[in-house]
Amino acid sequence: MFSGNDKALMAHSIRKTSLTIVIPELAGILQQKINRQLLPDYLTKMKTKGCFKEDESGLARLLMNHFSDTPLTDSDLPVAGLRSDKAMTLCADPCYLHADLDRVLLFSDDLDLTNEESTALIAEIQPLLDDFGATLSQYKTDEWCLELKSLPGLHFSALPDVSGRSVEPFLPKGDDRRDWVRLWNEIQMQLHNADINQQRQAQGKVPINSLWFWGQGTFKPKHKAWQSVQGQHSLLELLSKVSSSNTVDTNFDSTELSVGSHLWLMKCIDIEGDWPMQLQQLDEQILKPIWQMLRTMKLNQLSLQIPNHGTYTLTPIDSWKFW
């Protein structure tokens, strides 16, 4: 005879429902010890009782590895092939370079770039690319593609891993480095006095004074990597499509989780805003019901993933730990 608890365990082992939650920008809060006492209850429980594995990968790399057939460990990420079906294509994204003492910092997020500005900037840059037999085009306002006759003999670095950092360690390496660094510098000089940048600065925006070349390589997706995918991110949208994963547009609802593996990408925590309140809302609306699902064995495994920090993995047994 089986007890009620034994039957529940058996049913749980058959159900095999897992959930991975990704919370961007939380790493910056956790890195400050003084902030940890302000974390809400269920987030604290998951951190305390979960099995932690350190991983300093940023959001883009984590997302791509969630859909990749093989681990992506190169300095670059094969994003160009997701944007374009043309083989000889690189990402060539607009960015802002800022001179800071003895280094140059790159910024590519929240550039507030309009479609008209994007078109004007591409027209400004294109003549410099003619000698390379290359064509610059817009994929999205802040995501551009560079179509070439042949790919350069270079190793690039993925833009999401560079943004906010000094560019020097991430400059391309390889046989064609001299020509491409020269082109990179020429683009900066061309954009320095561009009318569109004068207009942006008059509006209080940062100038678009450079491009960053990246995205080389072939991406091999897992077929139907996830039973469901939720979250707002341009890369997540591409990855879901190429892997034939189901994208769910409704609000997060843990009660609707079916058998299979599910991926939820939360909104970025605004660490410059009232982040304790943001985390409290996340705790009450998302983490609390998920915790109850773990405890009642309706969820086989929970992975709480924090970019640039690591992953906390929990099973139903972990949720009953007394510490």
Buried (B, 14 or more C-beta within 10 A) or exposed (E): EEEEEEEBBEEBEEBEBBBBBBBBBBBBBBEEEEBEEEBBEBBBBBBEBBEBEEBEBBBBBBBBBBBBEEEBEEBBBBBBBBBBEEEBBBBBBBBBBEEEEEEBBBBBEEBEBBEEBBEBBBEBBEEBBEEBEBBBBBBEBBBBBBBBEEBBEBEBBBBBBBBEBEBEEBBBEEEBBEEBEEBBEEBBEBBEEBEBBEEBEEEEBBBBBBBBBBBBBEBEBBEEBBBBBBBEBEBBBBBBEBBEBBBBEEEBEBEEBEEBBBBBBBEBBEBEEEBEEBBBEBBEEBBBBBBBBBEEBBBBBBBBBBBBBBBBBBBBEBBEEEE
